[in-house]
């Protein structure tokens, strides 16, 4: 593999977020080339001690390597630019980098900052985050979790909610991001139309551009008055930006230019924070293990989401069972056999492709609600469910009669086997988490499309087995080799640029 391709591929190693995309690999790659020369600079990376007590009860170890990537919106080092009056730091970018066993692929999962997650107990991290007290049944936005308890709190929450064990974290701020983009000579972006956006301070004509540090930061922060004005679309644009970073670095010979390399390493070191366990030797081992990874083997996706019932216009819930299926696939690496398939490995894959976990109907407690206004539909459905062995806790009207699709609401991830059992009795249905429900009973809201109980198609089999291998395809993501000018969907929507762009 060429040195520039090696740089390109491994830039995904720890960054894999627009805010953190270049940072860590600069440390890794240059240390491989000139370990002695840069050792002192690399040693200036800020290290944060994350203890077992901070993380609480954790998921089991797996064969894959999982690194939490945090893009902090701290303005420190920016002077009066980009909101100098905004104090503290939030996590506008949270991603999980999953390096598969055998290092044949890297999967990058984005978590929208407006995802609603439980308020868990988090201690003072010693970095200016005082922590928070657990509030059972209460939820908060994911970026509020980071703001309250810092990286350890975000780490703990994502571990608890995904069931995936995270080994390390990496964080980089606004100032570091700008400097690093400038050091590598800018990054290509492609715009389907001209943008004149005062909120992000981005002013560019339609077409392809190479943006510098300040423009790049404006691009990855772009949200208001563009497309749907949503964080999920902004994440899509960030994913295209990351693909552009990798493609740009593939075409350069940065590793043959010592002065430019040193600038990158210097800027990385002063803007990067990691856990104390992610030392230089660990970075080197990771880099060496990924030498054969191609950019087409890097997948970038967003965890599937639906509007949160408490504030559907502004907040999000992870869509179930799709999100849980993604997390289980990542944890198990169920479809990543070693090179040279054997019969035993094929059998192992077949076993991993079974349908989702369920329980007996008698263990499913469900309240049936009429969300369509059709007279008697809740009562007749409750009777049918009881006949099938389900424990119906009550019936009644939903909050309104405007439901088209039927909805299963649950309170805790521990109820997902119950959700799967109930879902198997229905046709098309939306699954939503609402932690305010607690863990007692599910809600089944019947929409106008409901035609009675039936048997849904199994959700396991081939689709489940390929959930990780075809992650980008199955979850509307991209690979790092994608054409960056195919990004029009990331800009589509009713919000348009201001006149004069």
C-alpha positions, -999 to +999 in steps of 0.1 A: +000+000+000+013+035-009+022+058+020-005+083+010-031+056+008-020+043+042-025+079+056-059+081+040-072+049+054-059+053+089-072+089+092-104+070+099-088+053+129-099+075+157-114+106+140-143+095+119-162+126+127-159+159+109-146+175+141-121+148+149-114+134+114-077+142+109-064+145+144-054+111+158-041+095+126-017+124+123-003+112+157-003+076+147+011+079+111+038+103+119+050+084+149+054+054+126+076+074+103+096+094+128+090+082+162+120+097+179+116+132+163+080+136+173+079+118+206+081+149+226+053+166+207+030+136+209+037+134+246+019+168+250-015+153+242-038+158+272-046+126+289-077+121+311-079+092+336-112+073+333-117+049+362-138+018+365-160+036+391-168+063+365-181+037+340-201+015+364-213-019+353-200-025+317-208-047+287-186-077+282-154-076+262-156-084+225-131-092+197-136-058+180-121-025+190-145+004+198-134+040+202-157+069+212-149+100+191-161+133+205-161+166+187-163+193+214-178+227+206-154+244+230-144+278+217-111+279+236-084+292+214-106+308+188-105+344+202-137+362+193-146+339+164-175+314+164-193+326+195-167+336+220-196+343+244-205+306+244-190+291+275-181+256+284-183+227+259-210+204+245-206+174+222-220+183+189-204+152+174-204+118+190-193+088+170-184+052+176-155+038+156-157+000+154-127-018+141-137-053+132-118-084+143-092-092+117-091-054+109-109-060+076-133-031+080-141+000+101-176+010+109-184+045+121-217+051+138-230+087+144-252+095+174-273+127+168-268+152+196-305+155+202-310+118+209-328+114+242-310+091+267-315+083+304-300+105+330-274+083+346-253+090+377-219+105+366-191+117+389-170+148+386-144+141+359-118+166+371-119+184+338-145+210+347-176+188+344-192+184+378-213+153+370-250+146+376-273+126+398-292+096+383-329+105+377-348+072+369-374+077+342-360+111+332-342+116+298-319+143+285-303+151+251-270+133+244-250+166+242-263+175+276-248+143+290-214+154+278-219+189+291-228+176+326-202+148+330-177+151+302-163+122+282-166+096+310-204+103+313-209+101+276-189+069+275-209+053+303-242+063+288-235+050+253-222+017+267-253+013+288-277+022+259-259+002+231-245-028+250-212-022+232-180-021+253-159+010+245-122+008+250-110+044+245-122+079+237-107+108+216-118+144+218-108+174+197-121+210+198-130+237+172-096+254+172-077+222+167-100+212+138-094+244+119-056+242+123-054+206+112-075+213+080-052+241+071-021+220+077-033+193+052-040+219+026-078+221+028-105+196+021-128+193-009-166+198-005-193+198-031-224+220-030-256+214-050-264+251-048-249+284-036-249+289+001-249+323+019-254+313+055-247+339+082-253+315+111-224+293+101-205+320+083-204+299+051-205+318+018-198+296-013-210+293-048-225+260-061-201+233-071-168+219-058-145+238-035-114+232-014-122+248+019-097+260+045-100+256+083-126+283+090-147+274+060-144+237+068-156+244+104-185+264+090-194+236+066-195+209+093-215+231+116-240+242+089-276+236+099-300+266+099-317+276+067-303+246+048-324+215+038-345+204+067-324+224+092-319+192+111-289+177+130-294+144+112-288+161+078-258+179+092-244+145+102-249+134+066-229+163+054-202+156+079-200+121+067-194+133+031-168+157+045-150+128+062-150+108+029-135+139+012-108+140+038-098+104+031-099+109-006-078+141-004-052+125+016-050+095-007-039+119-035-012+137-016+023+128-005+020+144+029+042+117+046+071+127+024+070+164+036+085+165+071+077+202+078+040+197+070+039+165+090+054+183+120+028+211+118+000+185+118+014+166+147+020+198+167-016+210+161-030+176+169-012+173+202-023+207+215-060+202+207-064+165+214-077+148+246-077+110+251-082+086+279-049+077+296-051+041+283-048+053+247-010+057+248+014+059+219+022+022+219-015+014+217-019+038+187+010+022+170-005-013+174-038-002+160-022+015+130+000-015+123-031-038+124-050-017+098-024-014+070-045-034+046-077-016+051-091+002+020-113+033+021-142+014+005-141-008+037-149+022+059-187+026+064-203+057+078-238+055+091-262+073+116-280+053+142-317+051+130-339+076+147-376+087+150-391+119+165-392+117+203-428+117+215-421+143+242-409+169+216-411+155+181-401+187+164-367+190+183-357+157+199-351+121+187-354+086+199-334+057+185-357+037+162-363+001+174-357-026+167-335-013+140-310+004+163-308-026+187-302-048+157-273-026+146-258-026+181-260-064+184-244-069+150-215-046+160-210-063+193-211-098+179-193-091+145-216-118+134-209-117+097-171-111+098-155-145+093-118-148+090-103-151+055-109-186+041-144-197+052-147-231+068-178-252+074-176-245+112-175-207+106-204-209+081-224-227+108-215-201+133-227-174+110-260-192+104-265-194+141-259-157+145-285-150+119-314-162+139-344-140+147-344-115+175-348-124+211-384-129+223-403-140+253-435-159+258-467-138+252-477-143+289-447-122+299-457-093+276-478-067+295-494-043+270-519-014+271-539-011+239-548+025+228-570+037+199-549+061+178-572+061+147-607+070+161-622+037+147-648+027+172-641-004+192-607-012+176-588-011+210-613-035+227-614-060+199-576-060+195-572-064+233-595-095+232-575-110+203-542-104+221-556-120+253-567-150+233-531-154+221-518-154+257-507-117+260-514-099+293-535-068+284-533-042+312-560-019+298-575-001+268-584+035+260-579+064+236-544+076+225-534+112+230-550+119+196-566+101+166-540+112+141-519+081+140-515+065+106-490+038+115-494+017+146-468+023+173-453+001+200-439+023+228-415+008+255-396+023+284-364+003+287-340-016+264-346-046+287-382-048+272-370-053+236-377-091+237-413-083+248-414-057+219-403-083+194-429-108+206-457-082+202-443-070+169-445-105+155-483-103+158-485-071+137-479-059+102-460-027+097-454-010+130-432+018+144-412+011+176-404+040+199-387+043+232-403+065+258-385+062+291-413+079+310-432+046+306-409+028+330-405-010+327-440-021+336-461-022+304-458-016+267-482+008+248-497-004+216-512+025+197-534+014+168-532+037+137-556+040+108-535+015+087-541-013+113-560-042+097-560-067+126-535-091+141-514-113+118-479-126+116-451-103+104-423-116+084-393-128+104-367-101+109-338-124+112-323-146+085-303-130+057-311-094+065-299-098+101-268-117+091-258-089+067-266-061+091-229-053+096-214-063+063-239-041+045-242-015+072-240+015+049-266+000+025-290-011+051-289+021+072-287+047+044-250+054+050-220+058+027-185+044+024-153+065+025-149+059-013-182+075-022-185+103-048-187+134-026-209+152-052-236+127-047-246+145-015-277+163-027-300+144-003-279+159+026-291+194+014-326+186+003-356+201+021-379+232+024-352+254+039-332+273+013-301+295+013-306+332+018-308+353-014-275+364-028-256+332-020 
